[in-house]
Amino acid sequence: MQTLTAENLTKIYGEKTLFDHISFLIKEGDRIGLIGTNGAGKTTLLNTLTGKDALDAGTIKTPKNYRISYLQQIPQLPQQLTILEAIFTGDNPLFKVIKAYEHALAELTQNSTSEKAQTQYAKAESAMNQADAWNTDTQIKAILTQLNITNLNRQVKQLSGGQQKRVGLAQVLIAAPDLLILDEPTNHLDFASIAWLEKYLANYKGALLIVTHDRYFLDRVANQIYELALGKLTAYPGNFEAYLKQSAEATQQAQEQAAKQEKQYKKELSWMRTGAKARSTKQQARINRFNQLKDQLNQKETPDEDLDISLGQKRLGKKVMTLKHATLTFHQHPIIKDLDLLIQSHARLGITGANGAGKTTFLNVLAGKQPLDSGTYTLGETVRLGYYTQLMAPLDPNKRVISYLQEVGDTVTDKSGTVISVTQLLEQFLFPRFMHGALIRKLSGGERRRLYLLKVLMAQPNVLLLDEPTNNLDISTLTVLENYLQNFNGAVITVSHDRYFLDQVAQQLLVFHGGARVTRFTGALSEYLAQQNNIKTTKKTPQPKPAKPKPHTTAKKTKLTYNEQKEWQTIETKIDSLEQKLAAVQKEMQANGSDYGKLAEQQKEVDRLNQSIETKMKRWDYLSQFVD
């Protein structure tokens, strides 16, 4: 059995010890999910295992000819090579044979009458037969197809960041190493590709080490969880759900132990204050135990806890955003066409769908950064936007952490009216005091994203636009962000591919398919995906074509009737009322987590309200066509 052995690994970065004498084994068949807060050292640990970073202490032992393939968050691909050349970079002899065959096939396709091309193809085909490389070639093409990688002759430099990530993923999967290391592999993948990758990795013969924020992915792929926190590595058997249960039990035990120590300390402190003196060996031993207990309490490190965000916000009016007959083409790609959309104060809208379909461009429309080609966009007068962008502006590397936040203010006010200082906020966001004066250039990429999120929330917006927030935030931060959004008294519009995150924060969906095709759906993403899967798997019986009705002419409707005008005047208020009722019921469900009878009744009410909202929104769409 091929095994990687890590012994006493230590890495110090500046003033921070990322990991301190950690040891572990990675055996064939292991499926390890590595988790920890941003800046805990996850990527650094991956880099040391692959030799990209040097260790300060410790050893890594592997058998002879042990192969490791590493997908980095930003793959390092040769920009001048074609996709085909980049994918087959490596020392596997089969790669050279397959690469020569693919080149010969492409040449023959372009010059089918060329004798030279025919000769080269015959030689390449013979080499494929001798190496028995056809199965490998078929597997490679299946991987490329599932990851939507086509036109293998394009240069890498012509690809977007997301396309390069998929090429990098294909490259490491095709290499089929003893240890496959993947850093955020689901970024830039659509739902179908993620589902395929889960199945592929479940049957992978080697070992797997993954860093990902995708909790559904961890649940379905991992059989162990390694948690890196405060320089220590803790292993938990099972998937992410099992880790949550074990971690909660360990936290409870630690709290109980801390409470016992605190109680014992107070008791001993009282004894010390009576003026006890070391008149006997027994008393001196007790004094020594007291000092030892005091040191333990003073030096006890606080483990990474869920972040707590409880900031106030400005009042928001009923109407937030309205689009009427909105049409937009961006860089010759149709994004939306004749779209009507009403977003009100309690909206929870998830935007998802195909890569390149224009989701971020649409979010820029809502942010007022991208004008429409035609139609109207109206932003409510009381709206105060907070926009967390996928591509944030570079942070000044020479600015200090606390100074970056002080650009917004020295203090903020929470929901209860309590004034919170920037220092307190930083500590809530797991930036310890010694980091407050640190230069931003010393932060990890994830820590910078967390700092950027804090700055967006410090402005106390009442409408949040979030563009792929899960791509660079750790699970701990995401969990608290989800809790914050559930209690956020405003509208939230989120672009995301993260299934778990969207299930938690979105009650309605806009699914972008490309070519200005947009599907509306009321409900959770899991419900939408299940519905789509049922549609695909249901066998359709061919139906006879109905006879074409004879054309008849009717007067074209151009304006609202009197009754419809009255309906139009009240429909937005009714939608807002339904959304408020839905939010209230969902909040009650969180408080009644153990009352299954009551939860069942409340779930029926949630379904009824969702259906009513969808019906009203469809009616709003219809009526809005005839409003001047």
C-alpha positions in Angstrom: 0.0 0.0 0.0 1.3 3.4 -1.1 1.6 5.7 2.0 2.8 9.3 2.6 4.2 9.8 6.1 4.4 13.3 7.5 6.3 13.6 10.8 6.6 16.7 13.1 5.9 19.3 10.3 6.5 22.9 11.4 6.0 26.1 9.4 6.2 29.7 10.7 5.2 32.6 8.6 6.2 36.0 10.1 4.8 36.1 13.7 2.3 33.3 13.0 2.9 29.6 13.5 0.8 27.9 10.8 1.5 24.4 12.0 3.6 23.1 14.9 5.0 19.6 14.9 2.0 18.0 13.2 2.2 14.3 12.1 -0.2 12.3 9.9 -0.4 9.5 7.3 -2.1 9.5 4.0 -2.9 6.0 2.8 -4.2 4.6 -0.5 -7.9 5.0 -0.5 -8.0 7.9 1.9 -10.4 10.7 1.0 -9.3 13.6 3.3 -11.0 17.0 3.5 -8.7 19.6 4.9 -10.6 22.5 6.6 -9.7 25.6 8.7 -10.3 29.3 8.7 -8.6 31.5 6.1 -5.0 32.1 7.1 -4.8 28.9 9.2 -2.2 27.5 6.8 -4.2 25.0 4.6 -2.7 26.1 1.3 0.8 26.3 2.9 0.4 22.7 4.1 -0.5 21.6 0.6 2.5 23.5 -0.8 4.9 21.8 1.7 3.6 18.4 0.8 4.3 19.1 -2.9 7.7 20.7 -2.3 6.6 24.2 -3.4 7.3 25.6 0.1 10.1 24.6 2.4 9.4 23.3 5.9 11.0 24.9 9.0 11.1 21.4 10.6 9.9 17.9 10.0 10.1 15.3 7.3 7.8 13.9 4.5 8.5 10.3 3.5 7.0 8.6 0.4 7.8 5.3 -1.4 10.0 5.3 -4.5 8.2 6.6 -7.6 5.4 8.0 -5.5 3.5 10.5 -7.7 1.6 13.6 -6.5 -0.5 15.9 -8.7 -1.6 19.2 -7.3 -4.4 21.5 -8.5 -3.7 24.9 -7.1 -6.4 27.6 -6.6 -4.8 29.4 -9.6 -3.3 26.7 -11.8 0.2 27.4 -13.1 -0.2 26.5 -16.7 2.3 27.4 -19.5 0.5 30.3 -21.2 2.0 29.8 -24.7 1.0 26.1 -25.0 -2.3 24.9 -26.4 -4.8 23.2 -24.2 -3.8 19.8 -25.6 -0.1 20.5 -24.9 -0.7 21.8 -21.4 -2.9 18.8 -20.4 -0.3 16.3 -21.6 2.6 18.0 -19.9 4.2 15.3 -17.8 6.5 12.3 -17.9 3.9 9.6 -18.4 5.0 7.7 -21.6 1.4 7.2 -22.6 0.9 11.0 -22.7 3.5 11.3 -25.5 1.8 8.6 -27.6 -1.7 10.1 -27.2 -0.5 13.6 -27.7 1.2 12.6 -31.0 -2.0 10.7 -32.1 -4.2 13.8 -31.4 -1.9 16.0 -33.3 -1.8 13.6 -36.3 -5.6 13.3 -36.2 -6.0 17.1 -36.2 -3.6 17.4 -39.1 -5.3 14.7 -41.1 -8.7 16.3 -40.5 -7.5 19.6 -41.9 -5.5 18.0 -44.8 -7.2 14.7 -45.6 -5.6 14.5 -49.1 -2.0 15.1 -47.8 0.2 12.0 -48.1 2.4 13.3 -45.3 -0.6 13.7 -42.9 -1.8 10.2 -43.8 1.6 8.7 -43.1 1.9 10.5 -39.8 -1.6 9.4 -38.8 -0.8 5.7 -39.7 2.4 5.8 -37.5 0.5 7.4 -34.6 -2.3 4.9 -34.8 0.2 2.1 -34.8 1.9 3.5 -31.7 -1.5 3.7 -30.0 -2.0 0.0 -30.7 1.4 -1.0 -29.5 1.0 1.0 -26.2 -2.6 -0.1 -25.8 -3.4 3.5 -25.2 -7.0 3.5 -26.6 -8.7 3.1 -23.2 -6.6 5.9 -21.7 -7.5 8.1 -24.7 -11.2 7.4 -24.2 -11.0 8.2 -20.5 -9.2 11.4 -21.2 -11.8 12.5 -23.7 -14.6 11.6 -21.2 -12.9 13.8 -18.6 -12.5 16.7 -21.1 -16.2 16.4 -22.2 -17.5 16.4 -18.6 -15.5 19.5 -17.8 -16.7 21.3 -20.9 -13.2 21.6 -22.4 -13.4 21.8 -26.2 -11.2 23.1 -29.0 -7.9 21.7 -27.7 -5.9 23.8 -30.0 -6.7 27.1 -28.3 -3.7 28.6 -26.4 -4.0 28.7 -22.6 -3.4 32.5 -22.6 -6.7 32.9 -24.5 -8.7 31.2 -21.7 -10.6 32.9 -18.9 -9.5 32.2 -15.3 -12.4 29.7 -14.9 -11.5 27.9 -18.1 -7.9 27.6 -17.0 -9.1 26.2 -13.7 -11.0 23.4 -15.6 -8.0 22.7 -17.8 -5.8 22.4 -14.6 -8.3 20.0 -13.1 -8.4 17.9 -16.2 -4.6 17.8 -16.2 -4.3 16.4 -12.7 -7.2 13.9 -13.1 -5.6 12.6 -16.3 -2.3 12.2 -14.6 -3.9 9.6 -12.1 -1.2 10.0 -9.4 -0.8 8.1 -6.1 -1.9 11.3 -4.2 -4.3 13.8 -5.8 -4.3 17.2 -4.1 -7.1 19.6 -5.0 -7.4 23.2 -3.8 -11.0 24.4 -4.3 -11.8 22.0 -7.3 -15.4 23.0 -7.6 -14.8 26.7 -8.3 -15.9 27.5 -11.8 -17.7 24.2 -12.3 -21.4 23.9 -13.1 -23.7 21.6 -11.2 -23.5 18.8 -13.8 -19.7 18.9 -13.7 -19.6 18.9 -9.9 -22.0 15.9 -9.8 -19.7 14.0 -12.3 -16.6 14.9 -10.3 -18.1 13.5 -7.1 -18.8 10.2 -8.8 -15.3 10.2 -10.4 -13.5 10.8 -7.2 -15.6 8.1 -5.4 -14.0 5.5 -7.7 -10.5 7.0 -7.7 -7.9 4.3 -6.8 -5.3 6.6 -5.2 -5.5 8.9 -2.2 -7.2 12.2 -2.2 -6.6 15.4 -0.2 -9.1 18.3 -0.8 -9.5 21.8 0.4 -13.0 23.1 -0.4 -15.7 25.3 0.9 -18.4 23.1 -0.8 -20.0 21.3 2.2 -22.2 19.0 0.0 -19.0 18.0 -1.9 -17.2 17.2 1.3 -20.2 15.1 2.5 -20.2 13.0 -0.7 -16.4 12.6 -1.2 -14.5 12.7 2.1 -14.1 9.8 4.5 -11.9 11.8 6.9 -11.7 15.4 7.9 -8.5 17.1 9.0 -9.0 20.4 10.8 -6.1 22.8 11.0 -6.5 25.3 13.8 -4.1 27.2 16.1 -1.1 25.3 14.6 -2.5 21.9 15.4 -4.0 19.2 13.1 -7.0 17.2 14.4 -8.3 14.2 12.5 -12.0 13.2 12.5 -13.3 10.0 10.9 -16.2 10.3 8.5 -17.5 13.0 6.2 -18.3 16.7 6.9 -21.6 15.9 8.6 -19.9 13.4 11.0 -17.2 16.1 11.7 -19.8 18.6 12.7 -21.2 16.2 15.3 -17.8 15.2 16.7 -16.6 18.8 16.7 -19.7 19.9 18.6 -19.1 17.2 21.2 -15.4 18.1 21.6 -16.3 21.8 22.0 -18.9 20.9 24.7 -16.3 18.8 26.6 -13.7 21.6 26.3 -16.2 24.1 27.7 -17.1 21.8 30.6 -13.5 21.2 31.3 -12.8 25.0 31.2 -15.7 25.6 33.6 -14.3 23.1 36.0 -10.9 24.7 35.9 -12.4 28.1 36.4 -14.3 26.8 39.4 -11.2 25.1 40.9 -9.2 28.3 40.3 -11.7 30.5 42.2 -11.6 28.0 45.1 -7.8 27.9 45.2 -7.7 31.7 44.8 -9.9 32.1 47.9 -7.6 29.8 49.9 -4.5 31.8 48.7 -6.2 35.0 49.8 -6.5 33.7 53.4 -2.8 34.3 53.7 -1.7 30.7 53.4 2.1 30.3 53.8 4.4 27.5 52.9 4.6 26.2 56.5 4.5 22.6 55.2 5.4 20.6 52.1 1.7 19.9 51.6 0.8 23.6 51.6 3.7 24.4 49.2 2.5 21.7 46.8 -0.9 23.2 46.9 0.5 26.7 46.1 2.5 25.2 43.2 -0.7 23.6 41.8 -2.5 26.9 42.1 0.2 28.7 40.1 0.2 25.9 37.5 -3.6 26.2 37.2 -3.3 30.0 36.9 -0.8 29.7 34.1 -3.0 27.2 32.2 -6.0 29.6 32.3 -3.9 32.6 31.2 -2.2 30.8 28.4 -5.3 28.9 27.2 -5.8 29.6 23.5 -9.3 30.2 22.2 -10.1 27.8 19.3 -11.6 29.1 16.1 -15.3 29.8 16.8 -18.1 30.7 14.5 -17.8 34.4 13.6 -20.5 36.7 15.1 -21.9 39.5 12.8 -24.6 41.6 14.4 -24.4 45.0 12.7 -27.2 47.5 12.4 -28.5 48.8 9.1 -30.5 51.7 7.6 -34.3 51.6 7.1 -35.4 50.1 3.8 -38.6 51.1 1.9 -41.0 48.5 0.4 -39.8 48.8 -3.2 -36.1 48.0 -3.8 -35.4 47.3 -7.5 -37.7 47.1 -10.6 -36.8 46.0 -14.1 -39.3 46.5 -17.0 -38.7 45.2 -20.5 -35.0 45.0 -19.7 -32.7 43.9 -22.5 -28.9 43.7 -22.5 -26.2 42.3 -24.8 -22.7 42.4 -23.4 -19.7 41.8 -25.7 -22.0 40.3 -28.3 -23.5 37.8 -25.8 -27.2 38.3 -25.1 -27.7 38.5 -21.3 -31.4 39.3 -20.8 -34.3 40.1 -23.1 -37.5 41.9 -22.3 -37.1 40.9 -18.6 -39.6 42.2 -15.9 -38.4 41.8 -12.3 -39.6 43.1 -9.0 -37.3 42.9 -6.0 -38.8 43.9 -2.6 -37.5 44.6 0.8 -37.4 41.0 2.1 -36.3 39.3 -1.1 -33.9 36.4 -1.0 -32.9 35.9 -4.6 -30.3 33.4 -5.8 -28.7 33.9 -9.3 -27.1 30.8 -10.7 -26.6 28.9 -14.0 -24.1 28.3 -16.7 -20.6 29.8 -16.7 -20.4 32.8 -19.1 -24.2 33.3 -19.2 -23.9 36.8 -17.7 -24.7 36.5 -14.0 -22.1 38.9 -12.9 -23.0 41.3 -15.7 -26.6 41.2 -14.5 -25.5 41.9 -10.9 -23.7 44.9 -12.2 -27.0 46.1 -13.7 -28.6 45.9 -10.3 -25.6 47.7 -8.8 -26.0 50.5 -11.3 -22.6 49.8 -12.9 -23.9 48.4 -16.2 -26.6 50.3 -18.3 -29.3 48.5 -20.2 -29.6 48.5 -24.0 -33.3 49.1 -23.6 -36.0 49.0 -20.9 -35.9 50.6 -17.5 -34.2 50.0 -14.2 -35.4 51.7 -11.0 -33.6 51.7 -7.7 -35.6 52.5 -4.5 -34.9 55.9 -2.9 -34.0 54.3 0.5 -31.6 51.7 -0.9 -28.1 51.6 0.6 -26.2 49.0 -1.4 -23.4 46.8 -0.2 -21.7 45.0 -3.1 -19.3 42.1 -2.4 -17.6 41.6 -5.8 -16.0 38.5 -7.1 -13.0 40.5 -8.5 -12.4 43.0 -5.7 -10.1 45.9 -6.2 -6.5 45.2 -5.0 -6.0 46.1 -1.4 -3.1 48.5 -0.7 -0.4 46.0 0.4 1.3 48.7 2.5 -1.8 49.7 4.4 -2.3 48.3 7.8 -5.4 46.1 8.6 -7.0 48.5 11.0 -6.4 51.5 8.8 -8.2 49.8 5.9 -11.4 49.5 8.0 -11.0 53.0 9.5 -11.7 54.3 6.0 -15.4 53.4 6.7 -15.3 54.6 10.4 -13.8 54.0 13.8 -17.0 52.5 15.2 -20.3 50.9 14.1 -23.6 50.3 15.8 -25.1 46.8 16.2 -28.8 45.9 16.1 -29.2 46.6 19.8 -27.7 50.1 19.5 -24.3 49.2 21.1 -21.3 50.9 19.7 -18.6 48.5 18.5 -15.0 49.6 17.8 -13.0 48.5 14.8 -10.7 46.6 17.1 -13.7 44.6 18.5 -14.9 43.9 15.0 -11.5 42.6 13.9 -11.4 40.2 16.9 -14.9 39.0 16.1 -13.6 38.2 12.6 -10.7 36.2 14.0 -8.1 38.8 13.5 -6.2 38.7 16.8 -4.8 41.9 18.3 -1.3 41.3 17.1 -2.6 41.3 13.5 -4.5 44.7 13.7 -1.4 46.7 12.9 -0.1 44.1 10.3 0.5 45.2 6.7 -2.1 43.8 4.3 0.6 42.2 2.2 1.2 39.7 5.1 -2.4 38.4 4.9 -3.4 35.3 3.0 -5.7 35.6 0.1 -8.6 34.2 2.2 -7.8 36.7 5.0 -8.0 39.6 2.6 -11.4 38.4 1.4 -12.6 38.2 5.0 -11.3 41.7 5.6 -13.0 42.9 2.5 -16.4 41.3 3.5 -16.1 43.0 6.9 -15.6 46.4 5.2 -18.7 45.9 3.1 -20.8 45.0 6.1 -19.4 47.9 8.2 -21.1 50.3 5.8 -24.3 48.9 7.2 -26.2 48.4 3.9 -29.8 47.4 3.7 -29.5 45.7 0.3 -26.6 43.2 -0.2 -25.3 42.1 -3.6 -22.9 39.1 -3.3 -21.0 37.8 -6.2 -19.7 34.3 -5.6 -19.0 34.9 -1.9 -18.1 31.2 -1.3 -15.2 31.1 -3.7 -12.6 32.4 -1.3 -14.2 32.3 2.2 -13.7 29.5 4.7 -16.5 27.3 6.0 -16.5 29.0 9.4 -17.0 32.4 7.8 -19.7 31.1 5.4 -21.7 29.6 8.3 -21.9 32.9 10.1 -22.6 34.8 6.9 -25.5 32.5 6.3 -26.8 33.1 9.8 -26.4 36.8 9.4 -28.3 36.8 6.1 -31.2 34.8 7.6 -31.6 37.6 10.2 -30.8 40.4 7.8 -33.7 42.9 7.6 -33.2 43.8 4.0 -32.9 42.3 0.5 -30.2 39.8 -0.5 -29.3 39.0 -4.1 -26.6 36.4 -4.5 -24.7 35.0 -7.5 -23.3 31.6 -6.6 -22.7 28.0 -7.7 -22.5 26.7 -4.1 -25.4 24.4 -3.6 -25.4 24.4 0.2 -25.0 28.2 0.4 -27.9 28.8 -2.0 -30.1 26.3 -0.1 -29.4 28.3 3.0 -29.9 31.9 1.8 -32.1 31.9 -1.4 -35.9 31.4 -1.5 -36.2 32.3 -5.2 -33.9 31.6 -8.1 -33.0 33.2 -11.5 -31.2 30.5 -13.5 -29.2 31.8 -16.4 -28.8 29.3 -19.3 -27.1 31.6 -21.8 -28.5 33.3 -24.9 -30.7 35.5 -22.7 -32.7 32.5 -21.5 -33.6 32.9 -17.8 -35.7 30.5 -15.7 -37.5 31.7 -12.6 -38.0 29.3 -9.7 -39.6 29.7 -6.3 -37.9 27.4 -3.7 -34.5 26.0 -2.8 -31.8 25.1 -5.3 -31.9 21.4 -4.3 -35.6 21.4 -5.2 -34.8 23.0 -8.6 -32.0 20.5 -9.3 -34.2 17.5 -8.3 -37.0 18.8 -10.6 -34.5 19.2 -13.5 -33.2 15.7 -12.9 -36.7 14.3 -12.9 -37.4 16.0 -16.2 -34.3 14.6 -17.7 -34.9 11.0 -16.5 -38.6 10.8 -17.3 -39.1 9.0 -20.6 -41.3 11.1 -22.8 -43.9 9.3 -24.9 -44.2 10.8 -28.4 -47.5 12.5 -28.8 -49.3 13.0 -32.1 -49.1 16.6 -33.3 -52.4 18.4 -32.8 -54.1 19.9 -35.8 -53.1 23.5 -36.3 -56.0 25.8 -35.3 -57.3 28.1 -37.9 -55.8 31.6 -37.4 -58.2 34.2 -36.1 -57.6 37.8 -35.3 -58.2 39.4 -32.0 -57.7 42.9 -30.8 -54.2 43.3 -29.3 -54.3 44.3 -25.6 -52.4 47.6 -25.1 -53.5 48.8 -21.6 -54.9 47.7 -18.3 -58.6 47.4 -17.6 -60.1 49.5 -14.8 -60.1 46.4 -12.4 -56.5 45.6 -13.5 -55.4 49.1 -12.7 -56.8 48.7 -9.2 -55.1 45.3 -8.9 -51.8 46.9 -10.1 -51.9 49.6 -7.4 -52.0 47.0 -4.6 -50.1 43.9 -5.9 -46.7 45.0 -4.8 -48.0 45.6 -1.2 -49.5 42.1 -1.2 -46.3 40.5 -2.4 -44.3 42.4 0.3 -46.8 41.2 2.9 -46.5 37.6 1.8 -42.7 37.8 1.9 -42.8 39.2 5.4 -45.1 36.3 6.5 -42.7 33.8 4.9 -39.7 35.3 6.7 -41.6 35.2 10.0 -42.6 31.5 9.6 -39.1 30.5 8.7 -37.8 32.3 11.8 -40.3 30.4 13.9 -39.1 27.1 12.4 -35.5 27.9 13.5 -36.9 28.3 17.1 -38.9 25.0 17.0 -36.1 22.8 15.7 -37.1 19.9 18.0 -40.9 20.1 17.7 -41.4 17.9 14.6 -45.2 18.2 14.7 -45.1 21.9 14.6 -42.3 22.0 12.0 -44.5 19.9 9.7 -47.3 22.3 9.9 -45.0 25.3 9.4 -43.4 23.6 6.4 -46.9 23.4 4.8 -47.4 27.1 5.5 -44.0 27.8 3.9 -45.0 25.9 0.8 -48.3 27.7 0.6 -46.7 31.1 1.0 -44.1 30.3 -1.7 -46.8 29.2 -4.1 -48.8 32.4 -3.4 -45.7 34.5 -3.9 -45.0 32.8 -7.2 -48.6 33.3 -8.4 -48.5 37.0 -7.5 -45.1 37.5 -9.2 -46.4 35.9 -12.4 -49.4 38.2 -12.2 -47.1 41.2 -11.6 -45.1 40.1 -14.7 -48.2 40.0 -16.8 -49.7 43.3 -15.6 -46.3 45.2 -15.8 -46.4 44.7 -19.6 -49.2 47.2 -20.0 -48.1 49.8 -17.5 -46.7 53.0 -19.0 
